[in-house]
Amino acid sequence: MTKGTSNTRRVMLAVTEAGSLQALWQAAMEHMTGERAELITVFVRDDRWRRAASLPFTEEVSRASGGSMNFTAKRAEEVDRDAVMRTQGRLQKLATDSQIQLAFEILAEHEATRIHEFVRSESDLLIAPSFFKGRPFYSELARLKCRILLIDANNVIIDPEDY
C-alpha cells in the first residue's frame, strides 16, 4: 500500500457483519485494477446491538435450544467483537488471495462523521452495501466529497445524487 502519494487514489470499502462481503470485495478489486490505488476497509459497527441491550426486556433466543436469556450490554459487546473478528478474518483471506495489504479500521455508526477522515480527494471511491441507504449512517456518506458506489447482492446501484 502506498501512503501519501498524490497520484494514488484511495478505494474505501465499508463493510458490516451483514451483507455480501464477496460482492463488495469484487467491486473493490474491479476499481483497483490497473490503477495506483490503496484499499482501506472500514468496518461499520451496528449500534443497534447496544441499543437493544439497553432495553430491560430484550432477550436472546438460542438457535440450538430455543431457550432465552437476557441480552445484556456484555453480551452485545461479545456479539459485536465476534462480528468484527469474523469479518476481519474473511477480509484478511480475501486480501491474501488477492495479494493486497489489508488496512482495517473500525467505525461505530454513532461516529459517522469520522468517515471523512478517510477521504483525501474527489477521485477517491467509497464502496458500500446498498442497505446503508436505509440507515442513519447514510446521511453522513452522502456528504462525502468523493464518488460513492452502492452494491446490492444482485446488482450494482449507482446513485447520481452521491457524486
N, CA, C and O of each residue as an XYZ file, in Angstrom:
652
protein
N       0.858     -1.168      0.000
C       0.000      0.000      0.000
C       0.899      1.224      0.000
O       1.882      1.279      0.739
N       0.571      2.182     -0.808
C       1.339      3.414     -0.882
C       0.599      4.492     -0.126
O      -0.581      4.740     -0.373
N       1.292      5.131      0.795
C       0.632      6.166      1.582
C       1.199      7.522      1.209
O       2.403      7.669      0.995
N       0.317      8.515      1.133
C       0.740      9.890      0.989
C       1.159     10.317     -0.397
O       1.595     11.456     -0.566
N       1.049      9.460     -1.404
C       1.415      9.891     -2.735
C       0.222     10.547     -3.390
O      -0.903     10.058     -3.287
N       0.469     11.656     -4.062
C      -0.628     12.458     -4.607
C      -1.337     11.781     -5.765
O      -2.507     12.068     -6.016
N      -0.658     10.884     -6.483
C      -1.311     10.255     -7.626
C      -1.881      8.878     -7.283
O      -2.219      8.108     -8.181
N      -1.985      8.573     -6.023
C      -2.586      7.320     -5.579
C      -4.018      7.590     -5.143
O      -4.276      8.389     -4.243
N      -4.925      6.910     -5.795
C      -6.337      7.040     -5.461
C      -6.659      6.078     -4.332
O      -6.058      5.010     -4.222
N      -7.598      6.458     -3.506
C      -8.000      5.619     -2.372
C      -9.354      4.992     -2.676
O     -10.304      5.680     -3.050
N      -9.426      3.686     -2.510
C     -10.677      2.959     -2.590
C     -11.005      2.539     -1.169
O     -10.222      1.852     -0.513
N     -12.173      2.959     -0.703
C     -12.608      2.619      0.650
C     -13.749      1.627      0.549
O     -14.682      1.805     -0.234
N     -13.661      0.598      1.338
C     -14.663     -0.446      1.331
C     -15.334     -0.443      2.699
O     -14.714     -0.814      3.695
N     -16.592     -0.026      2.752
C     -17.350     -0.010      4.010
C     -18.087     -1.329      4.129
O     -18.875     -1.689      3.255
N     -17.829     -2.051      5.214
C     -18.423     -3.368      5.399
C     -19.099     -3.460      6.767
O     -18.802     -2.684      7.675
N     -19.998     -4.410      6.893
C     -20.658     -4.723      8.159
C     -20.636     -6.238      8.313
O     -20.131     -6.954      7.449
N     -21.188     -6.712      9.416
C     -21.277     -8.165      9.588
C     -22.351     -8.755      8.681
O     -22.338     -9.955      8.408
N     -23.269     -7.934      8.215
C     -24.316     -8.372      7.294
C     -23.902     -7.964      5.876
O     -22.962     -7.190      5.697
N     -24.579     -8.466      4.919
C     -24.303     -8.054      3.548
C     -23.327     -9.003      2.870
O     -22.726     -9.868      3.507
N     -23.186     -8.822      1.587
C     -22.353     -9.692      0.768
C     -20.928     -9.156      0.691
O     -20.626     -8.296     -0.136
N     -20.066     -9.661      1.544
C     -18.674     -9.238      1.541
C     -18.004     -9.572      0.211
O     -17.181     -8.802     -0.284
N     -18.356    -10.714     -0.361
C     -17.758    -11.131     -1.631
C     -18.098    -10.138     -2.748
O     -17.224     -9.775     -3.534
N     -19.348     -9.699     -2.824
C     -19.744     -8.739     -3.863
C     -19.045     -7.399     -3.667
O     -18.612     -6.775     -4.636
N     -18.933     -6.957     -2.422
C     -18.234     -5.698     -2.137
C     -16.760     -5.813     -2.500
O     -16.195     -4.905     -3.111
N     -16.139     -6.919     -2.126
C     -14.720     -7.126     -2.424
C     -14.483     -7.144     -3.938
O     -13.540     -6.527     -4.432
N     -15.339     -7.850     -4.659
C     -15.207     -7.931     -6.114
C     -15.286     -6.537     -6.742
O     -14.501     -6.216     -7.634
N     -16.209     -5.724     -6.291
C     -16.325     -4.361     -6.818
C     -15.056     -3.561     -6.515
O     -14.579     -2.804     -7.360
N     -14.518     -3.729     -5.319
C     -13.288     -3.021     -4.961
C     -12.144     -3.455     -5.874
O     -11.378     -2.615     -6.346
N     -12.023     -4.753     -6.126
C     -10.935     -5.252     -6.980
C     -11.076     -4.732     -8.414
O     -10.078     -4.429     -9.067
N     -12.298     -4.632     -8.893
C     -12.518     -4.105    -10.244
C     -12.079     -2.650    -10.344
O     -11.600     -2.222    -11.394
N     -12.234     -1.894     -9.279
C     -11.874     -0.478     -9.298
C     -10.407     -0.243     -8.961
O      -9.925      0.884     -9.068
N      -9.706     -1.266     -8.564
C      -8.284     -1.116     -8.266
C      -7.408     -1.608     -9.411
O      -6.214     -1.309     -9.443
N      -7.970     -2.346    -10.336
C      -7.209     -2.918    -11.433
C      -6.611     -1.831    -12.320
O      -7.308     -0.921    -12.771
N      -5.318     -1.942    -12.559
C      -4.640     -1.050    -13.480
C      -4.426      0.370    -12.993
O      -3.993      1.224    -13.766
N      -4.710      0.635    -11.760
C      -4.544      1.988    -11.224
C      -3.644      1.952    -10.008
O      -3.490      0.920     -9.355
N      -3.059      3.084     -9.721
C      -2.346      3.217     -8.445
C      -3.403      3.560     -7.416
O      -3.902      4.684     -7.354
N      -3.727      2.581     -6.623
C      -4.791      2.778     -5.630
C      -4.438      2.028     -4.361
O      -3.765      0.997     -4.389
N      -4.900      2.559     -3.268
C      -4.780      1.853     -1.998
C      -6.175      1.535     -1.510
O      -7.126      2.270     -1.773
N      -6.283      0.425     -0.792
C      -7.569     -0.036     -0.290
C      -7.617      0.138      1.216
O      -6.730     -0.317      1.938
N      -8.662      0.802      1.679
C      -8.926      0.960      3.102
C     -10.273      0.294      3.370
O     -11.275      0.665      2.759
N     -10.312     -0.676      4.267
C     -11.589     -1.273      4.637
C     -12.027     -0.686      5.976
O     -11.243     -0.597      6.922
N     -13.270     -0.297      6.032
C     -13.840      0.297      7.238
C     -15.011     -0.578      7.675
O     -16.017     -0.686      6.975
N     -14.862     -1.197      8.839
C     -15.944     -1.983      9.396
C     -16.851     -1.029     10.155
O     -16.415     -0.367     11.097
N     -18.107     -0.957      9.748
C     -19.075     -0.070     10.396
C     -19.851     -0.899     11.414
O     -20.646     -1.771     11.064
N     -19.594     -0.599     12.679
C     -20.258     -1.318     13.771
C     -21.727     -0.926     13.838
O     -22.078      0.246     13.707
N     -22.560     -1.904     14.039
C     -24.001     -1.693     14.142
C     -24.339     -1.289     15.573
O     -24.250     -2.114     16.483
N     -24.722     -0.040     15.782
C     -25.058      0.465     17.115
C     -26.344     -0.146     17.676
O     -26.614     -0.026     18.872
N     -27.131     -0.793     16.834
C     -28.409     -1.335     17.292
C     -28.232     -2.432     18.339
O     -29.126     -2.644     19.157
N     -27.082     -3.144     18.330
C     -26.836     -4.165     19.355
C     -26.829     -3.526     20.741
O     -27.443     -4.033     21.680
N     -26.130     -2.414     20.847
C     -26.025     -1.750     22.152
C     -27.362     -1.144     22.585
O     -27.719     -1.191     23.762
N     -28.094     -0.577     21.632
C     -29.407     -0.026     21.966
C     -30.344     -1.124     22.436
O     -31.092     -0.937     23.396
N     -30.308     -2.264     21.767
C     -31.169     -3.381     22.169
C     -30.796     -3.872     23.561
O     -31.669     -4.198     24.366
N     -29.504     -3.925     23.842
C     -29.056     -4.402     25.156
C     -29.439     -3.439     26.278
O     -29.517     -3.842     27.438
N     -29.676     -2.189     25.947
C     -30.030     -1.211     26.979
C     -31.499     -1.313     27.398
O     -31.901     -0.718     28.398
N     -32.291     -2.055     26.646
C     -33.705     -2.223     26.980
C     -33.865     -3.362     27.990
O     -33.273     -4.427     27.818
N     -34.646     -3.149     29.021
C     -34.739     -4.154     30.092
C     -35.442     -5.447     29.675
O     -35.278     -6.473     30.336
N     -36.207     -5.416     28.613
C     -36.986     -6.594     28.230
C     -36.367     -7.376     27.071
O     -36.977     -8.334     26.596
N     -35.180     -6.998     26.602
C     -34.572     -7.657     25.452
C     -33.985     -8.998     25.857
O     -33.234     -9.097     26.828
N     -34.339    -10.029     25.096
C     -33.833    -11.374     25.357
C     -33.204    -11.937     24.100
O     -33.564    -11.571     22.981
N     -32.266    -12.827     24.309
C     -31.621    -13.537     23.211
C     -32.164    -14.951     23.205
O     -32.191    -15.610     24.244
N     -32.596    -15.424     22.045
C     -33.136    -16.770     21.916
C     -32.086    -17.638     21.246
O     -31.582    -17.300     20.175
N     -31.760    -18.742     21.869
C     -30.762    -19.669     21.346
C     -31.311    -20.379     20.116
O     -32.437    -20.876     20.132
N     -30.521    -20.426     19.060
C     -30.934    -21.149     17.856
C     -30.951    -22.645     18.107
O     -31.795    -23.361     17.569
N     -30.032    -23.111     18.913
C     -29.903    -24.546     19.156
C     -30.986    -25.075     20.084
O     -31.663    -26.050     19.759
N     -31.154    -24.436     21.237
C     -32.075    -24.977     22.238
C     -33.443    -24.302     22.249
O     -34.414    -24.874     22.744
N     -33.523    -23.099     21.709
C     -34.779    -22.357     21.748
C     -34.997    -21.641     23.062
O     -35.968    -20.901     23.217
N     -34.092    -21.857     24.015
C     -34.188    -21.163     25.299
C     -33.811    -19.702     25.160
O     -33.202    -19.302     24.168
N     -34.175    -18.899     26.164
C     -33.855    -17.479     26.087
C     -33.142    -17.022     27.349
O     -33.259    -17.635     28.411
N     -32.399    -15.927     27.206
C     -31.725    -15.302     28.342
C     -31.676    -13.808     28.091
O     -31.852    -13.360     26.958
N     -31.440    -13.037     29.134
C     -31.360    -11.582     28.996
C     -30.230    -11.210     28.047
O     -29.149    -11.796     28.084
N     -30.498    -10.234     27.205
C     -29.480     -9.718     26.288
C     -28.878     -8.480     26.944
O     -29.499     -7.417     26.967
N     -27.689     -8.621     27.468
C     -27.048     -7.587     28.276
C     -26.033     -6.802     27.457
O     -25.699     -7.181     26.334
N     -25.551     -5.716     28.025
C     -24.504     -4.920     27.374
C     -23.250     -5.763     27.155
O     -22.581     -5.638     26.129
N     -22.938     -6.619     28.122
C     -21.772     -7.501     27.985
C     -21.956     -8.445     26.799
O     -21.027     -8.652     26.018
N     -23.145     -9.013     26.666
C     -23.416     -9.921     25.546
C     -23.389     -9.162     24.221
O     -22.892     -9.683     23.222
N     -23.910     -7.952     24.201
C     -23.868     -7.129     22.983
C     -22.422     -6.884     22.566
O     -22.103     -6.925     21.378
N     -21.554     -6.633     23.531
C     -20.134     -6.425     23.240
C     -19.503     -7.693     22.666
O     -18.690     -7.622     21.745
N     -19.876     -8.851     23.210
C     -19.371    -10.128     22.691
C     -19.816    -10.350     21.250
O     -19.015    -10.732     20.397
N     -21.091    -10.110     20.985
C     -21.636    -10.279     19.633
C     -20.912     -9.349     18.667
O     -20.531     -9.753     17.568
N     -20.728     -8.112     19.083
C     -20.049     -7.126     18.252
C     -18.597     -7.541     17.986
O     -18.139     -7.504     16.844
N     -17.889     -7.928     19.024
C     -16.480     -8.328     18.894
C     -16.350     -9.542     17.970
O     -15.447     -9.596     17.136
N     -17.255    -10.518     18.122
C     -17.234    -11.697     17.255
C     -17.474    -11.319     15.796
O     -16.813    -11.843     14.900
N     -18.412    -10.418     15.559
C     -18.703     -9.975     14.193
C     -17.496     -9.291     13.573
O     -17.172     -9.529     12.409
N     -16.837     -8.449     14.339
C     -15.642     -7.761     13.842
C     -14.556     -8.781     13.509
O     -13.944     -8.711     12.443
N     -14.317     -9.719     14.407
C     -13.258    -10.713     14.190
C     -13.550    -11.606     12.985
O     -12.652    -11.891     12.193
N     -14.799    -12.045     12.845
C     -15.171    -12.878     11.688
C     -14.979    -12.114     10.386
O     -14.416    -12.637      9.424
N     -15.450    -10.877     10.366
C     -15.348    -10.071      9.144
C     -13.890     -9.769      8.816
O     -13.482     -9.861      7.658
N     -13.112     -9.412      9.819
C     -11.701     -9.126      9.583
C     -10.973    -10.376      9.070
O     -10.117    -10.275      8.191
N     -11.303    -11.526      9.604
C     -10.696    -12.773      9.136
C     -11.039    -13.061      7.683
O     -10.173    -13.451      6.899
N     -12.302    -12.870      7.327
C     -12.712    -13.081      5.928
C     -12.025    -12.094      5.000
O     -11.585    -12.462      3.911
N     -11.931    -10.830      5.434
C     -11.248     -9.821      4.622
C      -9.759    -10.133      4.486
O      -9.179     -9.942      3.417
N      -9.144    -10.611      5.561
C      -7.723    -10.948      5.502
C      -7.471    -12.062      4.493
O      -6.490    -12.026      3.750
N      -8.360    -13.047      4.470
C      -8.214    -14.130      3.484
C      -8.358    -13.591      2.070
O      -7.567    -13.936      1.192
N      -9.362    -12.746      1.840
C      -9.537    -12.157      0.510
C      -8.318    -11.327      0.111
O      -7.869    -11.390     -1.033
N      -7.790    -10.560      1.042
C      -6.621     -9.719      0.763
C      -5.399    -10.584      0.455
O      -4.646    -10.296     -0.475
N      -5.209    -11.633      1.233
C      -4.074    -12.537      0.994
C      -4.202    -13.184     -0.378
O      -3.231    -13.241     -1.132
N      -5.398    -13.672     -0.706
C      -5.633    -14.294     -2.011
C      -5.411    -13.315     -3.159
O      -4.982    -13.709     -4.243
N      -5.704    -12.042     -2.920
C      -5.549    -11.001     -3.961
C      -4.182    -10.320     -3.898
O      -3.887     -9.437     -4.703
N      -3.361    -10.726     -2.953
C      -2.031    -10.140     -2.748
C      -2.102     -8.637     -2.525
O      -1.368     -7.857     -3.132
N      -3.013     -8.259     -1.632
C      -3.213     -6.854     -1.279
C      -3.026     -6.714      0.220
O      -3.489     -7.555      0.991
N      -2.353     -5.660      0.630
C      -2.198     -5.389      2.045
C      -3.533     -4.892      2.596
O      -4.169     -4.014      2.013
N      -3.945     -5.463      3.723
C      -5.229     -5.102      4.314
C      -5.062     -3.973      5.321
O      -4.305     -4.098      6.284
N      -5.761     -2.887      5.100
C      -5.872     -1.808      6.079
C      -7.288     -1.906      6.620
O      -8.250     -1.769      5.864
N      -7.427     -2.141      7.907
C      -8.731     -2.413      8.516
C      -8.972     -1.430      9.645
O      -8.212     -1.378     10.612
N     -10.033     -0.653      9.513
C     -10.422      0.323     10.527
C     -11.812     -0.047     11.038
O     -12.601     -0.666     10.323
N     -12.101      0.329     12.263
C     -13.420      0.081     12.847
C     -14.055      1.429     13.167
O     -13.425      2.307     13.757
N     -15.299      1.570     12.771
C     -16.022      2.820     12.964
C     -17.440      2.497     13.430
O     -18.176      1.795     12.736
N     -17.822      2.997     14.582
C     -19.195      2.802     15.059
C     -20.121      3.757     14.310
O     -19.708      4.846     13.913
N     -21.358      3.349     14.122
C     -22.312      4.200     13.402
C     -22.446      5.571     14.043
O     -22.596      6.569     13.338
N     -22.394      5.637     15.367
C     -22.550      6.941     16.026
C     -21.314      7.832     15.814
O     -21.343      9.012     16.162
N     -20.250      7.288     15.258
C     -19.054      8.059     14.913
C     -19.014      8.379     13.419
O     -17.936      8.569     12.857
N     -20.152      8.439     12.787
C     -20.251      8.556     11.334
C     -19.424      9.697     10.758
O     -18.899      9.567      9.652
N     -19.296     10.789     11.460
C     -18.547     11.923     10.910
C     -17.079     11.581     10.696
O     -16.407     12.240      9.903
N     -16.571     10.575     11.380
C     -15.173     10.170     11.194
C     -14.900      9.609      9.810
O     -13.740      9.527      9.406
N     -15.938      9.217      9.067
C     -15.730      8.665      7.725
C     -15.007      9.668      6.824
O     -14.320      9.276      5.881
N     -15.163     10.952      7.114
C     -14.499     11.988      6.320
C     -12.978     11.921      6.445
O     -12.265     12.375      5.549
N     -12.476     11.364      7.538
C     -11.034     11.237      7.741
C     -10.376     10.357      6.687
O      -9.179     10.491      6.431
N     -11.137      9.466      6.077
C     -10.581      8.517      5.130
C     -10.568      9.029      3.692
O      -9.929      8.425      2.831
N     -11.256     10.123      3.422
C     -11.339     10.669      2.067
C     -10.246     11.711      1.874
O     -10.128     12.647      2.664
N      -9.451     11.548      0.828
C      -8.386     12.506      0.534
C      -8.699     13.390     -0.660
O      -8.300     14.554     -0.698
N      -9.418     12.837     -1.644
C      -9.683     13.629     -2.847
C     -10.994     13.199     -3.492
O     -11.575     12.174     -3.135
N     -11.447     14.003     -4.446
C     -12.691     13.696     -5.153
C     -12.563     12.456     -6.020
O     -13.576     11.861     -6.388
N     -11.336     12.047     -6.360
C     -11.148     10.844     -7.170
C     -11.226      9.568     -6.328
O     -11.230      8.466     -6.876
N     -11.287      9.710     -5.008
C     -11.437      8.541     -4.139
C     -12.810      7.923     -4.365
O     -13.726      8.577     -4.864
N     -12.938      6.663     -3.993
C     -14.184      5.936     -4.190
C     -14.540      5.204     -2.906
O     -13.704      4.523     -2.313
N     -15.787      5.352     -2.485
C     -16.314      4.591     -1.355
C     -17.274      3.551     -1.907
O     -18.218      3.885     -2.622
N     -17.030      2.290     -1.572
C     -17.907      1.192     -1.966
C     -18.593      0.705     -0.696
O     -17.933      0.378      0.289
N     -19.919      0.660     -0.727
C     -20.676      0.299      0.472
C     -21.897     -0.532      0.081
O     -22.345     -0.474     -1.064
N     -22.433     -1.301      1.020
C     -23.659     -2.052      0.723
C     -24.846     -1.103      0.550
O     -24.936     -0.077      1.224
N     -25.738     -1.455     -0.347
C     -26.877     -0.581     -0.657
C     -27.827     -0.402      0.526
O     -28.549      0.594      0.583
N     -27.842     -1.344      1.472
C     -28.757     -1.191      2.606
C     -28.360     -0.039      3.515
O     -29.127      0.318      4.410
N     -27.187      0.554      3.317
C     -26.810      1.745      4.077
C     -27.784      2.896      3.824
O     -27.950      3.773      4.672
N     -28.431      2.889      2.650
C     -29.372      3.979      2.342
C     -30.496      4.067      3.358
O     -31.061      5.143      3.554
N     -30.831      2.977      4.001
C     -31.908      2.976      4.977
C     -31.442      3.202      6.405
O     -32.242      3.113      7.337
N     -30.169      3.490      6.591
C     -29.624      3.652      7.933
C     -29.217      5.104      8.170
O     -28.888      5.810      7.217
N     -29.232      5.561      9.419
C     -28.834      6.939      9.729
C     -27.418      7.275      9.253
O     -27.125      8.426      8.929
N     -26.554      6.281      9.214
C     -25.170      6.448      8.777
C     -25.083      7.035      7.366
O     -24.130      7.744      7.041
N     -26.076      6.739      6.536
C     -26.040      7.161      5.133
C     -26.028      8.679      4.960
O     -25.424      9.181      4.012
N     -26.670      9.404      5.837
C     -26.693     10.860      5.682
C     -25.278     11.430      5.710
O     -24.997     12.424      5.040
N     -24.399     10.816      6.471
C     -23.010     11.274      6.503
C     -22.264     10.847      5.238
O     -21.424     11.592      4.732
N     -22.563      9.673      4.734
C     -21.935      9.222      3.486
C     -22.280     10.160      2.335
O     -21.435     10.464      1.494
N     -23.525     10.611      2.309
C     -23.976     11.487      1.224
C     -23.233     12.814      1.214
O     -23.226     13.498      0.190
N     -22.612     13.199      2.316
C     -21.855     14.457      2.383
C     -20.394     14.308      1.974
O     -19.671     15.301      1.889
N     -19.958     13.091      1.722
C     -18.553     12.877      1.354
C     -18.232     13.529      0.019
O     -19.072     13.585     -0.879
N     -17.022     14.014     -0.096
C     -16.554     14.660     -1.326
C     -15.777     13.656     -2.177
O     -14.635     13.895     -2.569
N     -16.426     12.536     -2.447
C     -15.834     11.518     -3.309
C     -16.967     10.762     -3.987
O     -18.143     10.988     -3.703
N     -16.597      9.872     -4.878
C     -17.604      9.046     -5.535
C     -18.063      7.962     -4.576
O     -17.289      7.483     -3.746
N     -19.334      7.575     -4.695
C     -19.896      6.520     -3.866
C     -20.535      5.481     -4.777
O     -21.294      5.814     -5.688
N     -20.219      4.235     -4.518
C     -20.789      3.124     -5.268
C     -21.487      2.214     -4.271
O     -20.848      1.650     -3.382
N     -22.795      2.072     -4.420
C     -23.567      1.207     -3.534
C     -23.764     -0.138     -4.220
O     -24.169     -0.204     -5.381
N     -23.475     -1.202     -3.491
C     -23.533     -2.544     -4.052
C     -24.689     -3.306     -3.427
O     -24.814     -3.367     -2.204
N     -25.526     -3.883     -4.263
C     -26.598     -4.757     -3.823
C     -26.124     -6.192     -4.044
O     -25.220     -6.414     -4.849
N     -26.692     -7.147     -3.370
C     -26.264     -8.536     -3.519
C     -26.391     -9.011     -4.964
O     -25.593     -9.829     -5.420
N     -27.379     -8.509     -5.677
C     -27.617     -8.988     -7.039
C     -27.147     -8.040     -8.127
O     -26.873     -8.473     -9.246
N     -27.050     -6.754     -7.819
C     -26.635     -5.815     -8.850
C     -26.010     -4.574     -8.215
O     -26.015     -4.408     -6.995
N     -25.482     -3.723     -9.058
C     -24.832     -2.506     -8.599
C     -25.809     -1.356     -8.728
O     -26.472     -1.203     -9.754
N     -25.895     -0.551     -7.687
C     -26.759      0.621     -7.705
C     -25.848      1.838     -7.638
O     -25.077      1.982     -6.690
N     -25.926      2.700     -8.620
C     -25.162      3.935     -8.585
C     -26.160      5.070     -8.463
O     -27.009      5.257     -9.335
N     -26.061      5.814     -7.402
C     -26.974      6.916     -7.154
C     -26.306      8.208     -7.603
O     -25.327      8.621     -6.982
N     -26.793      8.868     -8.660
C     -26.166     10.092     -9.153
C     -26.134     11.204     -8.111
O     -25.282     12.090     -8.187
N     -27.038     11.176     -7.145
C     -27.022     12.201     -6.095
C     -25.766     12.105     -5.235
O     -25.401     13.067     -4.560
N     -25.104     10.947     -5.255
C     -23.943     10.729     -4.412
C     -22.657     11.270     -5.023
O     -21.614     11.232     -4.369
N     -22.695     11.764     -6.236
C     -21.469     12.267     -6.869
C     -21.278     13.709     -6.528
O     -20.303     14.322     -6.962
